Amino acid sequence: MAETEELKTAVVTIIGRPSAGKSTFLNTACQEDVSIVSPTPQTTRNAIKGIVNTSFGQLIFIDTPGYHDSEKKLNLRLKSVTESQLEGVDCVLYIIDSTRPLGEEEIHTSALLKNLQDKTIVAINKTDLPQSRPLPIIKFISEQLPQIPENYILQMSAQKDQGINEVLKALYDISPVGQPVYDEEVYTDQDLTFRVCEVIRGEAINRLQDEIPHAVYVEVADIEHRNEGKKLWIRAFLCVERDSQKGIVIGKGASKIKEIRTAALKKLSQIYIQKIDLDLQVKVDKNWRQRDYTINRLVPNS
């Protein structure tokens, strides 16, 4: 990292509605696949940490679940995860999808930032798309969060890597002076088990349809370091809520589970230098989204 007169270091919470592009932004900014990206809303279930190092300093991003109005147990927990990540934060990056109409959910999301306007940068996302409508969003922010300066309401395309540097520069502008917390080569602090779970779940989500992606979680049963650490042997389960879902995830002639396993192996092999051996199976955990024990295990209270 190049030396500057004053390095900045900040914890930045990313907030926004489901599918606003929070995870895409994080992966693009980190230049690594830190968080699951999927067209399926409500994909992120935990506060995912990604780290960006530049000559200006270090930004430690927390990618939160999409803020979503729902009374279901799992969704209520996801909302609490998002709200907890705003406590004591240095900066907030509020990402808004410019292709979707503003509604009650956006009002509720922006309301979380009423007392954090001096710490907030707004990124209007997906402005590369023809259906993008940034002007109503600028008006919305000026009404709902009037203390945010106009020059901190920026436009970007996280997917096309357009405007990302401007967003990062604005975040550094409002970040406190401080030395980096993590080494320069570190881009996430996720442990091995969590990373394996997220990679497998991401590949499953992008190959399943309808309600099934929301009904899936991954359980890593065993991880063994073999051949003097040169091989990682992993046994994992894709868990679903009902017997009928199990057959869909496995697929005809086990085609779907093989496809998911192959894709997960490829992604894991890009992340870890060891040879990966993945034993992936499917099992039923009936109605897990309605059971506190499982929700507490998958999405711990902050």
Salt bridges, closest charged atoms under 4 A:
ASP33 OD2 - LYS267 NZ 3.57
ASP69 OD1 - LYS79 NZ 3.84
ASP69 OD2 - HIS108 ND1 2.89
ASP97 OD2 - LYS126 NZ 3.02
GLU104 OE1 - HIS108 NE2 3.68
GLU105 OE1 - ARG17 NE 3.56
GLU105 OE2 - HIS68 ND1 2.74
GLU106 OE1 - ARG17 NH1 3.07
ASP128 OD2 - LYS160 NZ 3.36
GLU143 OE2 - LYS139 NZ 2.60
ASP173 OD1 - LYS169 NZ 2.96
ASP189 OD2 - LYS49 NZ 3.36
GLU198 OE2 - ARG201 NH2 3.12
GLU203 OE1 - ARG207 NH1 2.67
GLU203 OE2 - LYS267 NZ 3.30
GLU211 OE2 - ARG289 NH1 2.63
GLU219 OE2 - LYS283 NZ 2.84
GLU219 OE1 - ARG297 NH1 3.97
ASP222 OD2 - ARG235 NH1 2.20
GLU224 OE1 - ARG226 NH2 2.93
GLU241 OE1 - ARG289 NH2 2.84
GLU259 OE2 - ARG207 NE 3.27
GLU259 OE1 - LYS256 NZ 3.92
ASP279 OD2 - ARG235 NE 3.90
ASP285 OD1 - ARG291 NH2 2.00
ASP292 OD1 - LYS73 NZ 3.15
